C-alpha cells in the first residue's frame, strides 16, 4: 500500500538513509560495548563490567527503535554485518584492549553516534518528521551522557 503520512517518498528515503547510518553506528557500538563487557579486566573490573552492561542493554533497545522507525517510513532496515560495516562511522574492535583503551574507544564511539544523529536532526525537522526528530534527540542525549560518564572515569 502507498504510504501517505505527509512526508513525500524522496524525503522519507533521505531520512531512512540517515537512520540507517544511525542504526549501523548504534549496532556497531552495541557490539563493541558487549565485547568489552565480556572481556574487561583490571582493578576497575566490577565498575566497568556493570557500566558496559547498562550501556549495551540501552543500545540494544535503541537499535530496535531505530530499525522500526526506518520500517515505519517504508524502507528496509539494514540488518547484516556487511551492511553495518559499510554504513557505520564506528569501527569495530578485534580483540580486547586494556580497560583504559576500552573507555577511550567507547567515548569515541558514543561521540560518533552523536555526530551521526546531529546530521540527521535538521533533515527530519525540516521535513516535519517529528517522530524521527524526537528519536534522534533522545539518541543524542543518551549518547552524550554515556560519553560524559565514561570520560569521568578517566579524569583525576
C-alpha positions in Angstrom: 0.0 0.0 0.0 1.1 3.6 -0.6 2.4 5.4 2.4 0.7 8.8 3.0 2.0 10.3 6.2 2.6 13.8 5.0 6.3 13.3 4.0 7.0 12.6 0.4 8.8 9.5 -0.6 12.0 11.3 -1.6 12.3 12.9 1.9 11.3 9.7 3.6 14.2 7.9 1.7 16.7 10.6 2.8 15.6 10.2 6.4 15.6 6.4 6.2 19.2 6.6 4.8 20.2 8.8 7.7 18.5 6.4 10.1 20.3 3.5 8.5 23.7 5.2 9.3 22.5 5.8 12.9 21.4 2.2 13.1 24.8 1.0 11.9 26.7 3.2 14.3 24.5 2.1 17.2 24.7 -1.6 16.4 28.5 -1.4 16.0 28.8 0.4 19.3 26.5 -2.2 20.9 28.8 -5.0 19.7 31.9 -3.2 20.9 30.3 -2.4 24.3 29.2 -6.0 24.7 32.7 -7.3 23.8 34.2 -5.0 26.4 31.6 -6.1 29.0 32.6 -9.7 28.5 36.4 -9.1 28.3 37.3 -6.2 30.6 39.9 -6.9 33.3 41.8 -5.0 35.9 41.2 -3.0 39.1 38.0 -1.4 37.8 36.5 -4.7 36.6 33.3 -4.6 38.5 32.6 -0.9 37.8 33.3 -1.2 34.1 31.6 -4.6 33.7 28.4 -3.2 35.2 28.6 0.1 33.3 29.2 -1.6 30.0 26.2 -3.9 30.7 23.8 -1.0 31.3 25.1 0.7 28.1 24.8 -2.3 25.8 21.3 -3.0 27.1 20.3 0.5 26.3 21.9 0.3 22.9 20.1 -2.9 22.1 16.8 -1.2 22.8 17.8 1.8 20.7 18.7 -0.5 17.7 15.2 -1.8 17.7 13.6 1.7 17.9 15.7 3.0 15.0 15.1 -0.1 12.8 11.3 0.2 13.5 11.3 3.9 12.5 13.0 3.0 9.2 10.3 0.4 8.6 7.5 2.9 9.5 8.9 5.2 6.8 8.5 2.4 4.3 12.1 1.2 3.8 14.1 -1.9 4.6 16.3 -1.6 7.7 19.9 -2.8 7.2 20.4 -5.9 9.2 23.7 -7.6 8.2 27.3 -7.2 9.5 28.4 -6.3 6.0 25.8 -3.5 5.7 26.6 -2.2 9.1 30.3 -2.1 8.3 29.7 -0.2 5.1 27.4 2.4 6.8 29.0 2.8 10.2 31.4 5.5 11.3 32.1 3.5 14.4 34.8 0.9 13.8 34.7 -2.5 15.3 37.4 -3.8 17.6 39.0 -7.1 17.2 40.4 -8.5 20.4 40.3 -6.9 23.8 42.4 -3.7 24.5 43.3 -2.7 28.1 40.4 -1.3 30.2 41.7 2.3 29.8 41.6 2.0 26.0 38.1 0.4 26.2 36.9 3.5 28.0 38.5 5.8 25.4 37.2 3.9 22.4 33.7 3.8 23.9 33.8 7.6 24.4 34.8 7.9 20.7 32.0 5.6 19.7 29.3 7.4 21.6 30.5 10.7 20.2 30.4 9.3 16.7 26.8 8.2 17.2 26.0 11.8 18.4 27.6 13.3 15.3 25.6 11.0 13.0 22.4 11.8 14.8 23.2 15.5 14.7 23.5 15.4 10.9 20.1 13.7 10.7 18.2 16.0 13.0 17.8 19.1 10.7 16.7 16.9 7.8 14.0 15.2 10.0 13.0 18.6 11.4 12.9 20.4 8.1 10.7 17.6 6.6 8.2 17.8 9.6 9.1 14.3 10.7 8.6 14.8 14.4 8.9 11.1 15.4 12.3 10.9 13.8 13.4 14.2 15.3 12.3 13.1 18.7 14.1 9.7 18.3 17.3 11.5 17.2 17.1 14.0 20.0 16.8 11.1 22.5 19.8 9.3 21.0 21.9 12.5 21.2 21.0 12.9 24.9 21.7 9.3 25.8 24.9 9.0 23.9 26.3 12.4 25.2 25.5 11.3 28.8 27.2 7.9 28.2 30.3 9.6 26.8 30.4 12.0 29.8 30.2 9.2 32.3 32.9 7.3 30.6 35.1 10.4 30.3 34.6 10.9 34.0 36.2 7.6 34.8 39.4 8.8 33.2 39.6 12.2 35.0 41.7 12.6 38.1 
